[in-house]
Amino acid sequence: MQDHPTETIYVQLLNVDRSLWVPVQASRRADGTYQILSKNDDPASEQWQFSSGALVRCENRQLGEGMRLVAVESVRPVALSVVR
């Protein structure tokens, strides 16, 4: 059973002449951040702004095909402490 819902988010491609976004699968966490689950099968020719496994914050933005949830910044995981 999966702990977090999986959604499609968009990650910007780097080192291209124009703004291009790739759809990836990500797990939405309780704090509203997303962890990228998809694997980049060809990192030599398709460089993602955020790598597989990265924890990111997302925003809704207008892309060519409509409003999409896009990764905008990397987030550091927050360590939970045990309360006694």
N, C-alpha and C positions, 0 to 999 in steps of 0.2 A: 504494500500500500504506500502511496506517495504522500509525503508530509506537506508539500507545498504545490499549489496549482502551477501548471506549465502554461506559458503564454508565448506568443510570438512578439519579439521586440526587434528593433532595427539598430544595427551597428554601422557606423560610418566606415567606408573604405578609405585607407590612406594611400598616398602616392599615386593618385589619379588626377586627371585634368579637371574634373568637375565633381560636384557633390554627388556621391553614390552611396547607397545604403544597402546592406545585405540583411535579409530576415534571418533571425536565429531563434532557437528555442531557449527560454529562460524560465527559471523557477522563481515565482513570486514569493517573497518571504513575509512574515508577519509584520515586519517593520516598514514594509513598502518598498524595499530594495529588491533587486533581481540578481540571481546568479546565472550566468551564461552557461548553458548546458551543451549547446552545439559545438562540434569540433570543426576547426578550420582545416579542411583536407588538403589545401594547397597554399600554405602561408608564404611561399616564395613569390607567388604571383598575385595573391589576394591578401593584403595586409589589413587586418581589422584594427580599429581604434582600441578595442578592448578584447582581450584574449579569452579563450575557453576557460571556464572556471572563475572568471572575474566577477566580483560583486559590484554592481553598478546602480546608480540612481537614474530613473527614467523620467521623461516628460513627454506629453503629447505635443507633436509638432506637425505642421502641414508639409507633407512630402508630395511629390508629383501625383501619386495615386490616392491622396486624401490624408486625413489625420491618422497619424501612426504614433505608437509608443516607441520613443528612441532613447538609447543610452546616451547620457550626457556627461557623467563623471564617475570615476572610480570611487568606491567607498571602502573604507577599512572595516573589517569585521569587528563587532563589539563583543568583547568577552563578557559573559554573564558570570556573576559571582554568586556563590551560595549564601543565602541569608539564614542565619542561625538564631 
